């Protein structure tokens, strides 16, 4: 993707074709959008919760009516194989859970000892909310941002990643078709500098960002200048630990999926696997055998893997792998080509690296592609130290039949989510977010509205009481 401050091009990783040139919103367009949002905010906030939820159900239904269009845009804008391109099932499941939780989580909560004073907590919307969405799950993540912010009573502006800007436009069409009030949901193609300026000027009252660590730091700095509440879901260098008592074949199958699903382009993709030494050779064989079976091809041919998001991303990942090999790592699949397109443009074959030293960049920086490093460890303690030896802390997983041993590890692992015998999964019913450089705040589960609401304490004493 090439960009200037005036416009940006969307280039498909599938075939290198330019899909669109999209102008950035200018100052006048941006100001009109913000004024519409501000004008819409009081009435939307004042609408009874059940009426807001009913309106948003219509929004989700309108997105579902555009299911094929959304899937087509996912396929061509990020290269995901067609059988995986439809994200509306996730949108529906997440919205149904949000709608179920809303009355309890947004309702007033009575507190206090019963001393004649009434005390309660209210959840109130923050106002004009900004969602900055990443490109890798562009429909599900954007829809979750929008529906939760709107259900809480905020008005919402979506700034999508430039690579997936056309999805934001389709969401805006769905909002219009659903009859959402003018200004309640808007999509704006904002430049980075415009976002920074608007946040520092407090033109938004809350921002939720999903993206890279670097992007998150820039958003946080701008939000801090404007004292804007910021929630950040950033990157990861997610680790798995395979104990000797694990079902090795099944675990290898699960971890191959967790490492290479979406071509490894998930914040919770498994990028590091530590294996107890006594079973390490067997696990490596099982993992590599399954990785070799993955097929890379044009997304319309329903392969296991499509291209990564851009030719530039593919080149960066190849360079990282080459640097690791030059520093002493080795590929368990040297020269492997997963399909005829491998090596062309954004098409990148899956790789497995062995003998990776913890000091190598490939072991420390988020790859965000179809490459994973395997290493043996001597004990639970060594595995724990290796997992935690990262500035990231989004997810980690432990693979074992011994759930008591897993429970001890869970308590010591530094990550926002720890899985046992599962990985690469955003649970509908649990809060999601990271520790350390993987982010700030939580979304989902009983934290669904935390980033979008203020907690107001109310204290009422009858007049004349001492």
LINSUL-V882720 format. One record per run of one state. SS is the DSSP state (~ for helix, > for strand, _ for the rest). FROM is the first residue (numbers start at 1). LEN is the number of residues. If there is no record, write none. Layout:
ss=SS from=FROM len=LEN
ss=SS from=FROM len=LEN
//
This chain:
ss=_ from=1 len=2
ss=> from=3 len=1
ss=_ from=4 len=3
ss=> from=7 len=5
ss=_ from=12 len=6
ss=> from=18 len=6
ss=_ from=24 len=3
ss=~ from=27 len=20
ss=_ from=47 len=2
ss=~ from=49 len=16
ss=_ from=65 len=2
ss=~ from=67 len=12
ss=_ from=79 len=3
ss=~ from=82 len=3
ss=_ from=85 len=3
ss=~ from=88 len=19
ss=_ from=107 len=2
ss=> from=109 len=3
ss=_ from=112 len=6
ss=> from=118 len=8
ss=_ from=126 len=2
ss=> from=128 len=6
ss=_ from=134 len=6
ss=~ from=140 len=12
ss=_ from=152 len=3
ss=> from=155 len=6
ss=_ from=161 len=1
ss=~ from=162 len=17
ss=_ from=179 len=6
ss=> from=185 len=3
ss=_ from=188 len=4
ss=~ from=192 len=9
ss=_ from=201 len=5
ss=> from=206 len=5
ss=_ from=211 len=2
ss=~ from=213 len=13
ss=_ from=226 len=3
ss=> from=229 len=5
ss=_ from=234 len=4
ss=> from=238 len=5
ss=_ from=243 len=5
ss=~ from=248 len=17
ss=_ from=265 len=5
ss=> from=270 len=7
ss=~ from=277 len=16
ss=_ from=293 len=3
ss=> from=296 len=1
ss=_ from=297 len=2
ss=~ from=299 len=3
ss=_ from=302 len=3
ss=> from=305 len=1
ss=_ from=306 len=5
ss=~ from=311 len=16
ss=_ from=327 len=3
ss=> from=330 len=2
ss=_ from=332 len=19
ss=> from=351 len=4
ss=_ from=355 len=6
ss=~ from=361 len=4
ss=_ from=365 len=6
ss=> from=371 len=7
ss=_ from=378 len=2
ss=~ from=380 len=9
ss=_ from=389 len=3
ss=> from=392 len=2
ss=_ from=394 len=1
ss=> from=395 len=5
ss=_ from=400 len=3
ss=~ from=403 len=10
ss=_ from=413 len=4
ss=> from=417 len=4
ss=_ from=421 len=11
ss=> from=432 len=1
ss=_ from=433 len=2
ss=> from=435 len=2
ss=_ from=437 len=2
ss=> from=439 len=2
ss=_ from=441 len=2
ss=> from=443 len=1
ss=_ from=444 len=1
ss=~ from=445 len=3
ss=_ from=448 len=2
ss=~ from=450 len=3
ss=> from=453 len=8
ss=_ from=461 len=6
//
